[in-house]
Amino acid sequence: MKRILAFLSLLIIASLACGLPAAQTPETINVQPATELPDTQTLAPSCPEAMCLASTISLASALDENVVKLFSVAVDEERNRVYVAGIMTPNVAILDGATEEWIGIVETGITERGIKYIYFDSVAQYLYVFETNTSTLRRVNVATGEMATPAKLNSGFASIAFVDEAHTRFYIPTKNGLTAFDGNTLQELFVVQGLGENSGATAYDPATDSIYMLASQNKNARSIFVINAATGAVTNEIQYAAQTNGRARAFFFDSAEQTFIIGLDRTIVKLDVNGNELNAFPLQNSGTLEDILYDPATDQTFALSVAQPANGQVAGIGGHMDVYDKNGSLTHAFDFGRKPHNMRLNAANSRIYIANGDASVLWSIDTTNPAQANPLRLGDSVEQIIFSGDGTTLYLSSRLGGSYIARYSLLDGSTASFSAGTWPIPLRRDSTGSFLFSLNAWDSTLSVYSMTPSEALLATIPLGIPAGSTDRLPDLAIDSTHRLAFAAYPEFGIVAVVNWETMQPVATISIPNAETGDTGGGPGQLQVIVNESANRLFVYEPHARAIYVYDTANNFNPLNSVDVKAQSQSIGQADADQFFFDADSNRLFLGAVELDPVAARPTGNALPAGSKLFGMDSAENLYWALDDANNAILAIDRATLAIRHSQPMPEPSSNLATAAYDPVHQQVAIGYLITANAYVLTVGEIP
């Protein structure tokens, strides 16, 4: 997906000062993309210290602060505002519903990344945030910034919690009932008891000051509890008899018509307030049902689903929307996005908003003409950095942040963005710097670009395997000598081999006992690297803590395997790019552990604890490494493996750092997924 430069908006901060990045306050200037590189331009001047900050690059979104991997949506219908929370970032973005432009953020006080559900009280102007990883409820007054003392909850179904604007309360269903909190103080007010395991989705009736709760936990339950909103007392239980099987999962109350709308697994049922069935119709799409939404203004029902896995896929990806009128007739159907979820209706502008974090998009659907979903871009990320062979250009992968590759010239600040597939990660380069490779993770294709001229797409090669569909990120190794690329997909437990000279897939290697399927996201779950001179491919499977060795000159036959459980602590947890091969010295590393470069057995040598190599300088006899535990960039002596210099990272390592080294100009580039910032530091005299 190609992005226009208006969305890229790269910002350069040039600094001639040296020393720690945090101590610098360089001048900020806006750089306009240039059409060609001036001959007189040079890179940053020499550094009189060990390391100096040369420039800062920001893949800036429309906001001052990044919001990425969008997950939850809340709506202020009084002021026509839409609030969006991301999994990877702490604060919440604000969309102006009138213009559908991003206008700011709300600071939440959250310090850890994780799944967050958000809700809004339009009367009190309160934004509620529920952190699922800590079971913590927060409340922010968006008008003043005032925050209530967070409340620690014992349990609760965050996806169906709701706000009572009449009483300024927050309700969250639990396994055994419903808990009410004072919206001003977040103090617990009461717990609705006696519901057993029948709690579920809720709705508020202002005419009777009642809360209706749909019995949802038991798939056979067919009842609605009536709760006095003022006291929490259960006043009635409405029974209904739906002529269909399936769990009651979605629940709406039309206060004007005094009707209930209930979504079961494959059916929509409309009831009167006494539980009598008024209408029922089946849902027609065969995909996995994600969400149901009823719009009382248009009397339409929206059913969001995700396609079932097909053609060998592990998980379904494609989003689909079916729209039904009040009689149950299907009026509109369209596909959009990849894994969209969490629908919210904004009655102020007649739009439905749906978060799609894997595409860095908030989808907008016009309920008056629901024929398509329009994307509203939000969020960027820096998840990998590659230097060009001559060190004058940076390539940055923004997978979660819009699925594109950014190019930035260190000579003149000119920028571009390009991509030939979905989720371009990892990025790799051949040893001469002539070719750039992008593994399009969710397409299972490899794009090959010539870097002379810049980014000329030579081919996008199918790997001959099913399309990727999970957050288990693949790995990629390049054999420049034999023109081979090795793409490791943990969800399939295989390594796909491509000849990038003939632009054809040539083999598929199955990894023994690899953990397959959709078993949790992240990088480093199946890692590869190649020793070109020895014709060896090394595959690390972290679940088994085993390295498998293959002969790349003999039909990729397996040679041996090595159990590295004893080295687990030195290798560290699964992370991107733990393998590193020093071709000049014929040395192989996995995490901090040195391995035999042919048989992959531990040699007994080790890097400093916590080190992960990302670069090498033969002339200066240095390795370059990240030490996330100590938030440092390390210069390590290649002979002794001792630290020669430790440089504080420009940002906390919790922002998820990635780094690259350019030996031509002796510069380190480090970028961060969370903030979408990258920094270039020039190297001076290393002691």
Wavefront OBJ file of the C-alpha trace (Angstrom):
o trace
v 0.000 0.000 0.000
v 1.507 3.242 -1.089
v 1.189 6.213 1.251
v 1.351 9.803 0.205
v 3.980 11.937 1.858
v 1.359 14.001 3.654
v 0.927 11.028 5.963
v 4.645 10.458 6.394
v 5.647 13.935 7.627
v 9.238 13.247 8.592
v 10.798 15.651 11.059
v 14.545 16.195 11.341
v 16.348 17.459 14.391
v 19.948 18.289 13.556
v 22.415 18.582 16.390
v 26.087 19.460 16.344
v 26.356 18.891 20.079
v 27.807 15.678 21.436
v 27.364 13.498 24.491
v 24.156 11.999 25.860
v 21.073 12.464 23.652
v 18.906 13.378 26.623
v 21.089 16.353 27.410
v 20.765 17.894 23.957
v 18.168 20.440 22.864
v 18.812 20.669 19.121
v 16.976 23.078 16.873
v 13.907 21.657 15.139
v 13.358 22.328 11.442
v 10.863 21.054 8.882
v 12.422 19.367 5.887
v 10.690 19.292 2.513
v 11.346 16.283 0.282
v 13.964 16.987 -2.375
v 13.789 15.740 -5.939
v 17.493 14.872 -6.112
v 20.491 14.661 -3.803
v 22.759 17.719 -3.946
v 26.411 16.834 -4.595
v 27.583 19.236 -1.904
v 25.621 17.632 0.926
v 27.516 15.509 3.453
v 26.554 13.473 6.449
v 26.825 14.721 10.022
v 30.214 16.193 11.036
v 32.701 14.118 13.001
v 32.033 13.440 16.660
v 34.649 14.448 19.278
v 33.052 12.218 21.923
v 32.382 8.485 21.936
v 28.939 9.015 20.367
v 26.987 12.092 19.271
v 23.368 12.591 18.348
v 23.267 13.616 14.694
v 19.564 13.565 13.862
v 16.110 12.511 14.962
v 13.529 11.165 12.547
v 9.838 10.954 13.423
v 7.274 9.079 11.385
v 4.815 11.621 12.717
v 1.105 10.981 12.538
v -1.523 13.689 12.694
v -1.027 13.915 16.469
v 1.788 15.039 18.723
v 1.894 11.602 20.302
v 1.695 8.203 18.675
v -1.330 5.919 19.083
v -0.842 2.513 17.476
v -2.452 -0.951 17.233
v -5.942 0.463 17.616
v -8.252 -1.610 19.753
v -11.113 0.192 21.503
v -13.482 3.049 20.588
v -15.720 5.320 22.702
v -18.070 8.085 21.578
v -19.116 11.504 22.930
v -22.433 12.055 21.188
v -22.956 15.482 22.797
v -19.807 17.013 21.300
v -19.424 14.686 18.326
v -16.070 13.305 19.402
v -14.650 9.808 18.947
v -11.976 8.398 21.265
v -9.606 5.618 20.198
v -7.188 3.585 22.332
v -4.270 1.494 21.084
v -2.765 -1.605 22.650
v 0.855 -0.522 22.253
v 0.534 3.083 23.444
v -0.770 4.551 26.725
v -2.866 7.540 25.681
v -6.109 7.971 23.736
v -6.597 9.781 20.430
v -9.480 12.166 19.721
v -11.319 12.374 16.394
v -13.560 15.320 15.497
v -16.741 13.636 14.250
v -17.740 16.647 12.174
v -14.565 16.728 10.069
v -13.229 13.229 10.808
v -9.843 14.787 11.521
v -7.607 13.842 14.450
v -7.441 16.744 16.878
v -5.553 15.629 19.985
v -4.947 13.093 22.707
v -6.109 12.387 26.253
v -3.408 11.512 28.763
v -4.533 8.508 30.796
v -1.793 8.059 33.387
v -1.132 4.537 32.095
v 2.496 3.409 32.126
v 2.273 -0.115 30.702
v 1.192 -1.226 27.260
v -1.677 -3.659 27.000
v -5.307 -4.110 25.996
v -7.479 -1.187 27.062
v -11.250 -0.835 26.813
v -12.583 2.723 26.839
v -16.024 4.217 27.543
v -17.390 7.762 27.614
v -19.872 9.768 29.695
v -21.024 12.635 27.442
v -22.726 14.493 30.296
v -19.852 14.469 32.801
v -17.176 14.486 30.069
v -15.547 11.480 31.669
v -13.382 9.012 29.774
v -13.147 5.634 31.502
v -10.256 3.289 30.726
v -10.117 -0.335 31.836
v -6.672 -1.977 31.671
v -7.156 -5.702 31.284
v -3.565 -6.680 32.127
v -3.811 -5.063 35.583
v -7.639 -5.137 36.039
v -7.461 -1.409 36.766
v -10.219 1.118 36.103
v -9.222 4.732 35.419
v -11.268 7.878 34.858
v -10.185 11.133 33.205
v -12.136 14.374 32.943
v -11.336 15.302 29.342
v -12.372 18.928 29.898
v -9.947 19.552 32.780
v -7.483 16.648 32.693
v -8.390 15.712 36.291
v -7.933 12.004 37.043
v -9.669 9.953 39.699
v -7.652 7.592 41.859
v -7.510 4.327 39.881
v -9.623 1.455 41.181
v -8.341 -2.111 41.273
v -11.065 -4.534 40.207
v -11.185 -8.193 41.161
v -12.844 -9.245 37.923
v -15.154 -8.100 35.185
v -16.163 -8.461 31.545
v -14.634 -5.291 30.134
v -16.050 -5.748 26.639
v -19.635 -5.282 27.910
v -19.127 -2.699 30.683
v -21.220 0.444 30.284
v -21.679 4.026 31.474
v -24.786 5.352 33.233
v -24.882 9.063 32.351
v -28.038 9.684 34.423
v -26.303 8.735 37.676
v -22.634 9.298 36.666
v -21.826 5.666 37.240
v -19.756 2.949 35.664
v -21.065 -0.618 35.617
v -19.112 -3.765 34.848
v -20.705 -7.222 34.655
v -18.851 -9.964 36.499
v -19.179 -13.715 36.579
v -21.686 -13.517 39.410
v -23.433 -10.208 38.932
v -23.026 -6.505 38.229
v -20.777 -4.041 40.074
v -21.511 -0.288 40.141
v -18.871 2.405 40.665
v -19.239 6.086 41.416
v -18.021 7.861 38.287
v -16.573 10.763 40.238
v -14.510 8.801 42.754
v -14.448 5.261 41.295
v -15.571 4.010 44.690
v -17.637 0.821 44.602
v -21.314 1.596 45.243
v -23.035 -1.765 45.162
v -22.943 -5.249 43.701
v -26.056 -6.723 42.154
v -26.315 -10.219 43.632
v -28.496 -13.194 42.920
v -27.853 -13.416 39.182
v -25.819 -16.595 39.380
v -23.829 -17.163 36.215
v -26.282 -15.223 34.087
v -24.674 -11.796 33.780
v -24.094 -10.307 30.357
v -24.602 -7.284 28.136
v -26.638 -4.403 29.555
v -28.771 -1.453 28.449
v -30.317 1.532 30.246
v -33.955 2.672 30.079
v -34.227 6.359 31.087
v -38.039 6.213 31.228
v -38.074 3.705 34.092
v -34.548 4.311 35.445
v -33.868 0.639 34.918
v -30.912 -1.413 33.768
v -31.678 -4.412 31.575
v -29.153 -7.234 31.669
v -29.148 -10.033 29.111
v -28.324 -13.490 30.483
v -25.350 -14.426 28.313
v -22.949 -16.775 30.087
v -25.202 -19.800 29.839
v -25.781 -20.551 26.156
v -29.236 -21.919 26.926
v -30.384 -18.937 29.002
v -33.326 -16.971 27.594
v -33.959 -14.196 30.116
v -33.452 -10.480 30.745
v -32.982 -9.185 34.288
v -34.488 -5.830 35.263
v -32.406 -3.889 37.803
v -33.307 -0.673 39.629
v -30.496 1.697 38.600
v -30.736 3.739 41.805
v -30.519 0.857 44.278
v -29.153 -2.120 42.355
v -32.142 -4.272 43.320
v -33.338 -6.898 40.827
v -37.014 -6.091 40.234
v -37.997 -8.504 37.480
v -36.820 -11.256 35.149
v -38.260 -11.238 31.631
v -38.365 -14.636 29.970
v -38.360 -15.033 26.216
v -38.463 -18.044 23.910
v -36.270 -17.665 20.846
v -36.864 -20.334 18.226
v -33.172 -20.888 17.603
v -30.068 -22.305 19.219
v -26.975 -20.370 20.182
v -25.717 -18.092 22.910
v -27.370 -14.708 23.428
v -24.398 -12.392 22.905
v -25.489 -8.933 21.708
v -28.129 -6.773 23.365
v -29.763 -3.433 22.538
v -32.755 -1.520 23.844
v -34.697 0.887 21.654
v -36.182 3.276 24.231
v -38.391 5.017 21.672
v -39.961 1.778 20.428
v -39.663 -0.030 23.794
v -38.162 -3.082 22.127
v -35.204 -5.366 22.785
v -32.873 -6.470 20.000
v -30.887 -9.616 20.794
v -28.132 -11.099 18.684
v -27.595 -14.824 19.010
v -24.853 -16.768 17.262
v -26.597 -16.843 13.892
v -29.910 -15.029 14.481
v -31.305 -11.580 15.332
v -34.431 -11.514 17.513
v -36.641 -8.488 18.311
v -38.805 -8.598 21.445
v -41.299 -6.323 23.141
v -40.698 -5.317 26.773
v -42.620 -8.381 27.975
v -40.374 -10.791 26.079
v -42.774 -11.520 23.237
v -41.043 -12.124 19.901
v -41.858 -9.491 17.278
v -39.469 -10.551 14.558
v -36.507 -12.827 13.922
v -34.163 -13.333 10.990
v -31.009 -15.356 10.306
v -27.558 -13.888 9.726
v -26.395 -14.883 6.274
v -22.598 -14.621 6.321
v -20.658 -17.785 7.124
v -17.667 -16.041 8.666
v -16.777 -15.880 12.342
v -19.127 -13.376 13.964
v -17.176 -10.576 15.652
v -19.797 -8.038 16.668
v -23.412 -6.936 16.212
v -24.726 -3.370 16.361
v -28.246 -1.977 16.156
v -28.908 1.597 14.972
v -32.296 2.834 16.255
v -32.283 5.909 13.997
v -32.319 3.817 10.818
v -33.690 0.580 12.329
v -30.777 -1.314 10.811
v -28.695 -4.162 12.211
v -25.000 -4.409 11.385
v -23.235 -7.790 11.644
v -19.445 -7.749 11.534
v -17.629 -10.988 10.771
v -14.165 -12.198 9.855
v -13.565 -14.714 7.085
v -12.933 -18.310 8.063
v -9.349 -19.496 7.506
v -8.913 -20.869 3.992
v -6.225 -22.369 1.776
v -4.075 -23.460 4.681
v -4.304 -20.237 6.695
v -4.075 -20.479 10.468
v -6.517 -17.649 11.228
v -9.165 -15.714 9.318
v -8.279 -12.144 8.391
v -10.689 -10.426 6.033
v -13.452 -8.291 7.520
v -17.023 -8.409 6.216
v -20.111 -6.345 7.011
v -23.732 -7.343 6.420
v -26.481 -4.734 6.887
v -30.095 -5.748 7.506
v -33.219 -3.586 7.476
v -35.978 -3.801 10.081
v -37.593 -6.723 8.246
v -34.363 -8.733 8.194
v -33.636 -8.193 4.508
v -29.979 -7.964 3.591
v -29.552 -4.503 2.044
v -25.774 -4.074 1.933
v -22.746 -6.348 2.130
v -19.104 -5.391 1.720
v -15.580 -6.504 2.624
v -13.038 -4.295 4.341
v -9.956 -4.391 6.546
v -8.124 -7.228 8.211
v -9.385 -8.416 11.590
v -11.600 -5.368 12.344
v -13.454 -5.440 15.665
v -15.270 -3.386 18.322
v -18.073 -1.392 16.618
v -19.324 1.864 18.133
v -22.205 4.048 16.929
v -21.912 7.833 16.960
v -25.479 9.139 16.668
v -24.175 12.700 16.357
v -22.854 12.120 12.844
v -24.609 8.859 11.894
v -21.356 6.934 11.684
v -20.192 3.574 12.980
v -16.527 3.433 13.976
v -14.484 0.229 14.030
v -10.909 -0.149 15.246
v -8.513 -2.106 13.041
v -5.170 -2.103 14.824
v -3.421 -4.473 12.427
v -3.999 -1.922 9.666
v -3.539 1.231 11.784
v -6.973 2.367 10.677
v -10.227 3.513 12.246
v -13.014 2.526 9.861
v -15.977 4.868 9.369
v -19.335 3.652 8.016
v -22.175 6.019 7.123
v -25.360 4.456 8.526
v -27.527 6.444 6.093
v -25.744 4.810 3.143
v -23.794 1.846 4.494
v -22.218 0.754 1.237
v -18.559 0.851 2.253
v -16.104 1.476 5.081
v -13.840 4.506 4.808
v -10.371 4.318 6.403
v -9.106 7.001 8.801
v -5.355 6.503 9.289
v -3.877 6.763 12.770
v -0.530 5.701 14.154
v 2.924 4.786 12.862
v 5.727 2.533 14.031
v 9.436 1.927 13.489
v 9.953 -1.823 13.735
v 13.117 -2.314 11.728
v 15.901 -0.164 10.303
v 18.244 -0.909 7.398
v 21.101 1.251 6.108
v 21.806 1.377 2.391
v 25.165 -0.035 1.334
v 26.778 3.414 1.161
v 25.239 4.495 4.475
v 23.449 7.530 3.039
v 19.885 6.197 3.237
v 17.731 4.669 5.954
v 14.855 2.262 5.337
v 12.319 1.955 8.159
v 9.556 -0.650 8.386
v 6.203 0.555 9.724
v 4.224 -2.695 9.996
v 1.585 -1.837 12.595
v 1.797 1.818 11.611
v 0.195 1.566 8.189
v 2.043 -1.319 6.499
v 4.654 0.688 4.574
v 8.407 1.190 4.217
v 9.787 4.691 4.697
v 12.952 5.851 2.958
v 14.912 8.721 4.463
v 18.008 10.333 2.936
v 20.684 11.243 5.458
v 22.155 13.601 2.839
v 19.284 15.999 2.292
v 16.290 14.777 4.289
v 14.280 13.720 1.231
v 11.632 11.113 1.968
v 9.486 8.521 0.255
v 7.243 5.636 1.227
v 6.571 2.423 -0.651
v 5.372 -1.142 -0.202
v 4.475 -4.126 -2.328
v 2.530 -6.086 0.270
v 0.929 -6.324 3.692
v 3.049 -6.112 6.844
v 6.511 -5.488 5.321
v 8.685 -7.163 7.961
v 11.466 -8.168 8.181
v 13.566 -5.960 5.932
v 16.945 -7.263 4.801
v 19.767 -6.192 2.483
v 22.287 -8.223 0.512
v 25.962 -8.009 1.466
v 26.834 -5.487 -1.272
v 23.907 -3.169 -0.626
v 22.582 -3.664 -4.152
v 19.237 -5.217 -3.185
v 16.607 -4.594 -0.534
v 14.267 -7.403 0.531
v 10.878 -7.084 2.202
v 9.034 -10.113 3.495
v 5.331 -9.265 3.195
v 4.293 -11.240 6.250
v 0.539 -11.457 5.712
v 0.827 -12.126 1.971
v 3.580 -14.751 2.246
v 5.480 -13.030 -0.538
v 9.008 -11.640 -0.861
v 9.528 -8.289 -2.584
v 12.947 -7.690 -4.141
v 14.024 -4.100 -4.827
v 17.066 -2.864 -6.691
v 18.693 -0.096 -4.653
v 20.275 1.406 -7.801
v 18.104 3.198 -8.786
v 16.404 3.566 -5.440
v 13.639 1.078 -4.646
v 12.998 -0.216 -8.153
v 10.705 -3.203 -7.559
v 12.134 -6.187 -9.443
v 9.604 -8.793 -8.350
v 7.208 -9.884 -5.630
v 7.676 -13.629 -5.294
v 5.045 -15.986 -3.804
v 6.694 -18.211 -1.207
v 4.576 -21.202 -2.127
v 2.979 -21.397 1.331
v -0.381 -20.236 2.766
v -0.812 -16.546 3.491
v 0.256 -15.471 6.964
v -2.600 -14.550 9.255
v -1.326 -14.279 12.841
v 0.762 -11.896 14.940
v 3.547 -14.490 15.122
v 6.035 -12.547 13.027
v 8.256 -14.344 10.491
v 12.017 -14.032 10.094
v 14.179 -13.662 6.977
v 17.801 -14.516 6.117
v 19.597 -13.612 2.883
v 22.341 -15.692 1.216
v 24.078 -13.200 -1.095
v 26.496 -15.772 -2.513
v 23.893 -18.268 -3.696
v 21.064 -15.778 -4.242
v 18.764 -17.468 -1.745
v 16.281 -16.103 0.775
v 14.999 -18.076 3.775
v 11.630 -17.030 5.222
v 10.726 -18.631 8.574
v 7.008 -18.746 9.479
v 6.353 -19.906 13.051
v 2.601 -20.341 12.541
v 3.320 -23.046 9.948
v 6.564 -24.335 11.488
v 8.339 -24.049 8.143
v 11.108 -22.191 6.322
v 10.302 -21.239 2.723
v 13.301 -20.965 0.398
v 13.330 -18.571 -2.573
v 15.903 -18.093 -5.317
v 15.945 -14.324 -5.804
v 17.972 -14.579 -9.006
v 15.337 -16.665 -10.806
v 12.578 -15.114 -8.655
v 11.105 -18.520 -7.860
v 10.392 -20.525 -4.691
v 12.629 -23.585 -4.569
v 11.934 -25.496 -1.346
v 10.004 -25.693 1.907
v 11.708 -26.957 5.061
v 9.549 -28.343 7.877
v 11.027 -27.739 11.326
v 10.698 -30.754 13.660
v 8.286 -30.363 16.582
v 7.861 -26.627 15.947
v 4.982 -24.993 17.803
v 2.491 -24.105 15.074
v -0.847 -22.298 14.982
v -2.045 -18.996 16.416
v -0.381 -19.296 19.821
v 0.526 -15.718 20.701
v 2.043 -12.787 18.857
v 5.427 -11.194 18.542
v 8.757 -11.623 16.798
v 11.490 -14.222 17.255
v 9.349 -17.370 17.455
v 11.223 -19.069 14.601
v 14.574 -17.527 13.648
v 16.982 -18.122 10.765
v 20.498 -17.164 9.727
v 22.904 -18.503 7.105
v 26.645 -19.168 6.940
v 27.197 -18.739 3.219
v 30.765 -20.032 3.023
v 29.930 -23.220 4.952
v 26.573 -23.758 3.212
v 24.761 -23.888 6.511
v 21.294 -22.703 7.476
v 20.572 -22.369 11.201
v 17.010 -22.380 12.533
v 16.234 -21.564 16.171
v 12.919 -22.721 17.645
v 12.547 -20.974 21.041
v 9.688 -23.140 22.314
v 11.869 -26.258 22.194
v 15.084 -24.248 22.831
v 16.647 -26.091 19.900
v 18.785 -25.125 16.900
v 18.407 -27.096 13.674
v 21.203 -27.132 11.066
v 20.606 -27.675 7.342
v 22.902 -28.168 4.340
v 22.050 -25.437 1.808
v 24.252 -27.117 -0.874
v 22.546 -30.506 -0.623
v 18.780 -30.042 -1.012
v 18.557 -28.413 2.428
v 18.982 -31.773 4.120
v 19.010 -31.745 7.930
v 22.461 -32.243 9.446
v 22.070 -32.020 13.203
v 20.187 -30.357 16.033
v 21.481 -28.724 19.191
v 19.660 -28.486 22.516
v 20.360 -25.069 24.051
v 18.110 -25.260 27.090
v 21.151 -24.881 29.335
v 21.909 -21.559 27.636
v 18.330 -20.239 27.901
v 19.184 -17.426 30.290
v 22.013 -16.138 28.094
v 19.940 -16.431 24.929
v 17.029 -14.571 26.523
v 13.345 -14.519 25.701
v 12.215 -14.774 22.080
v 12.936 -11.496 20.317
v 13.627 -10.322 16.789
v 17.099 -10.836 15.302
v 18.767 -12.781 18.111
v 20.982 -14.505 15.549
v 24.098 -12.632 14.373
v 26.826 -13.905 12.032
v 30.246 -12.275 11.691
v 31.317 -13.447 8.237
v 34.759 -11.810 8.489
v 35.693 -13.731 11.643
v 33.404 -16.715 11.001
v 31.623 -16.297 14.341
v 27.985 -17.089 15.100
v 25.946 -15.743 18.029
v 22.472 -16.426 19.383
v 21.615 -13.788 21.937
v 24.729 -13.527 24.108
v 25.839 -17.110 23.347
v 28.588 -17.842 20.807
v 27.994 -20.940 18.686
v 30.183 -23.045 16.444
v 29.668 -21.530 12.956
v 29.184 -24.946 11.331
v 27.635 -27.256 13.928
v 25.910 -24.547 16.074
v 27.140 -26.017 19.365
v 27.930 -23.512 22.139
v 31.629 -22.654 22.243
v 31.659 -21.564 25.872
v 32.239 -17.929 24.929
v 29.582 -15.320 25.632
v 28.877 -11.659 25.133
v 28.078 -9.476 28.143
v 24.773 -10.582 29.694
v 21.699 -9.236 27.940
v 23.530 -8.248 24.745
v 21.925 -8.599 21.317
v 24.257 -7.825 18.413
v 23.038 -5.677 15.533
v 26.224 -4.545 13.792
v 29.940 -4.978 13.267
v 32.872 -2.751 12.347
v 35.894 -4.749 11.139
v 38.137 -1.699 10.865
v 37.504 -0.670 14.476
v 37.302 -4.298 15.669
v 33.921 -3.652 17.297
v 30.568 -5.325 17.677
v 27.512 -3.162 18.300
v 24.730 -4.435 20.568
v 21.551 -3.441 22.372
v 21.258 -4.054 26.102
v 17.566 -3.570 26.830
v 17.886 -4.390 30.526
v 20.245 -1.470 31.065
v 18.740 0.753 28.360
v 22.111 0.986 26.592
v 23.848 0.772 23.234
v 27.070 -1.203 23.637
v 30.337 -1.131 21.715
v 31.960 -4.540 22.332
v 35.515 -5.578 21.512
v 35.393 -8.327 18.861
v 38.447 -10.100 20.245
v 37.774 -10.056 23.981
v 33.978 -9.597 23.919
v 34.404 -6.961 26.614
v 32.377 -3.746 26.662
v 34.395 -0.783 25.432
v 31.621 1.798 25.600
v 28.067 1.977 26.935
v 25.795 4.699 25.570
v 22.355 5.457 27.033
v 19.566 4.849 24.548
v 17.711 7.972 23.361
v 14.430 6.526 24.664
v 13.516 3.817 27.176
v 13.936 0.291 25.840
v 10.324 -0.345 26.872
v 9.413 1.607 23.723
v 10.685 -1.485 21.835
v 13.964 -0.619 20.142
v 15.456 -1.819 16.882
v 18.916 -0.810 15.619
v 21.341 -0.913 12.682
v 24.996 0.020 12.138
v 26.666 1.658 9.139
v 30.439 0.939 9.062
v 31.002 3.246 6.067
v 30.250 6.426 8.034
v 30.405 4.873 11.502
v 26.865 5.639 12.588
v 24.231 3.877 14.639
v 20.515 4.163 13.898
v 18.005 3.188 16.576
v 14.229 3.295 16.212
v 11.232 2.624 18.421
v 7.965 0.865 17.653
v 5.960 2.695 20.323
v 6.884 6.303 19.530
v 7.677 5.878 15.807
v 10.911 7.824 16.373
v 14.369 7.001 15.047
v 17.738 8.481 15.988
v 21.075 8.537 14.186
v 24.206 8.746 16.325
v 27.660 9.244 14.857
v 30.538 7.328 16.397
v 33.646 9.155 17.527
v 36.617 7.749 19.406
v 35.683 4.579 21.275
v 38.106 4.023 24.200
l 1 2 3 4 5 6 7 8 9 10 11 12 13 14 15 16 17 18 19 20 21 22 23 24 25 26 27 28 29 30 31 32 33 34 35 36 37 38 39 40 41 42 43 44 45 46 47 48 49 50 51 52 53 54 55 56 57 58 59 60 61 62 63 64 65 66 67 68 69 70 71 72 73 74 75 76 77 78 79 80 81 82 83 84 85 86 87 88 89 90 91 92 93 94 95 96 97 98 99 100 101 102 103 104 105 106 107 108 109 110 111 112 113 114 115 116 117 118 119 120 121 122 123 124 125 126 127 128 129 130 131 132 133 134 135 136 137 138 139 140 141 142 143 144 145 146 147 148 149 150 151 152 153 154 155 156 157 158 159 160 161 162 163 164 165 166 167 168 169 170 171 172 173 174 175 176 177 178 179 180 181 182 183 184 185 186 187 188 189 190 191 192 193 194 195 196 197 198 199 200 201 202 203 204 205 206 207 208 209 210 211 212 213 214 215 216 217 218 219 220 221 222 223 224 225 226 227 228 229 230 231 232 233 234 235 236 237 238 239 240 241 242 243 244 245 246 247 248 249 250 251 252 253 254 255 256 257 258 259 260 261 262 263 264 265 266 267 268 269 270 271 272 273 274 275 276 277 278 279 280 281 282 283 284 285 286 287 288 289 290 291 292 293 294 295 296 297 298 299 300 301 302 303 304 305 306 307 308 309 310 311 312 313 314 315 316 317 318 319 320 321 322 323 324 325 326 327 328 329 330 331 332 333 334 335 336 337 338 339 340 341 342 343 344 345 346 347 348 349 350 351 352 353 354 355 356 357 358 359 360 361 362 363 364 365 366 367 368 369 370 371 372 373 374 375 376 377 378 379 380 381 382 383 384 385 386 387 388 389 390 391 392 393 394 395 396 397 398 399 400 401 402 403 404 405 406 407 408 409 410 411 412 413 414 415 416 417 418 419 420 421 422 423 424 425 426 427 428 429 430 431 432 433 434 435 436 437 438 439 440 441 442 443 444 445 446 447 448 449 450 451 452 453 454 455 456 457 458 459 460 461 462 463 464 465 466 467 468 469 470 471 472 473 474 475 476 477 478 479 480 481 482 483 484 485 486 487 488 489 490 491 492 493 494 495 496 497 498 499 500 501 502 503 504 505 506 507 508 509 510 511 512 513 514 515 516 517 518 519 520 521 522 523 524 525 526 527 528 529 530 531 532 533 534 535 536 537 538 539 540 541 542 543 544 545 546 547 548 549 550 551 552 553 554 555 556 557 558 559 560 561 562 563 564 565 566 567 568 569 570 571 572 573 574 575 576 577 578 579 580 581 582 583 584 585 586 587 588 589 590 591 592 593 594 595 596 597 598 599 600 601 602 603 604 605 606 607 608 609 610 611 612 613 614 615 616 617 618 619 620 621 622 623 624 625 626 627 628 629 630 631 632 633 634 635 636 637 638 639 640 641 642 643 644 645 646 647 648 649 650 651 652 653 654 655 656 657 658 659 660 661 662 663 664 665 666 667 668 669 670 671 672 673 674 675 676 677 678 679 680 681 682 683 684 685 686 687
